[in-house]
């Protein structure tokens, strides 16, 4: 009898404090960039699982049975939207009718910003290339998490504010870094057209061998067109991406070299996926630091010191 009374008191105290044991939120994200920003906000109030890991091309991604199961079991599904996820978009649309979802990039980029990213009649889904624009999605993410776990709202909001401050410092540093590139060399040539938002935000002309979607095939004419730009404008470097086969970039370099141009591969960029977990490039901030440093130095600029609030390479 005494033991039962003590148990009742303990249960009553737990309920009174509002800390009755609950399962953490199960959040599933499509890309690493969304997974990382979500983890920064959710803290210990949820578990974040990401479907597409390093080296995975979201444009060509096909959902597995395990992916569909994970999505169906999620308390919240976060995806990019704007056409990034290719055929997976159909699965996401069907699930949106029965469980909470958020298209993060669509929340981050208002209509006028999407028009800036429109290329050849297609909306550019690569919103994360503009750091300040990417940060715009954090309030919508925080609100959606808070709706599902109101007991964690204060923690969500505190972590969201801190991460927004981090991204504000990152955006300022990136802008200052690109400004050091000689104006005539501010031309970014890459395997596919994933850097349009970057170009608009930081004053860089962007040229892709392939279109916005890597699913499009590069033609001989595309290779010749980009090689012409390298030769005629004396651009010193072209870049490969972690999710794209480098053969088209190599073909452009060979075509430019055959015309006497001194062109090199400027380095590896993370465009549609982040780097390996546990590395600096395996975070959104880290991939942005890496990409910026790689591009700026290859095109003749010099990166400024990294602010102390950001991770140091």
C-alpha positions, 0 to 999 in steps of 0.5 A: 500500500505504501509502495503504491502511494509513493508511486502515485506521488512520483507520477503526479509530480512528473505530470505536474511538471509537464515532463511526462515522457514523450517520444522525440519528434521523428523528422525526415528530410530529403537533402543534407542541407535541409537536414543540417538546418533542421538539426540546428533548430530541433536540438534534443527534441527530435531525431532528424533522418536524411534520405539523400547522403553525400554524393547523391544527386537529388534530381535523379533520386528514386525513393526506395521502399525503406524511404517510403516507410520512413516518410510514412512514419515521420511526424514531420517531412521536410523537403526542398520543393521547386522541383529539386527532388525529381520523381520523389516529388510525387511521393511527397505530394501524396504524403502531404495530404495525410501528414505534416510537411514543409517545402523548405526552399519554397518557404525561404524564397518568396516569389520575386526571389524565385523569378531571379533564379529562373533559368530558361523557363525553369525555376532554380531550386538551389536556394541554399546557394544564397546564404541570406535567402536560405536563412529565410526558411528558419522561421517557418521551420521553427513554427512547424516544429513548435506546432508539433512539440509545443513543450519545446518551443522556447528551445526551438526559438532560441536555437533558431535565433542563434543559427540565424546569427551564424548564417548572417555572419556567414553571408557577410563573409561570403559577400566580402570574399567574392568581392575580392575576385577581379571583376573580369574574372567573376565568372563561375563555370560548373558542370550544371547550372546550380549556382544561379542564386549565388551569382545573383547574391554575390555579383558572379556570372554563372555558366553551367554546361548542363541545365538546372537539372543534372538529368539533362544531357550535355551536348557537344554544343554545350561543351563547345559553348563553355570552352569558348567562354573560357578561351575568349574571356581568359577564365582560369578555372572550371569546377566539378561537383561532388554529385556530377560525373566529371567527364563533361568538365574534363571535355571542356578543359580539353577543348579549351586546351586544344585552342591554347588556353591555360585552363585547370579544374579549380576544385571540387564543389558541393552543390546538390549534396554536402560532404561526408558526415563528421567533416566540415563540408558535411555541414551547410556552413562548412560546405559554404566555407569550402565552396567560397574559398575554392572558387575565390582562390581559383579565380584570383581573389583572396578570402578574408579571415573567417569570423570567430563565430564560424567554424575554422577550417 
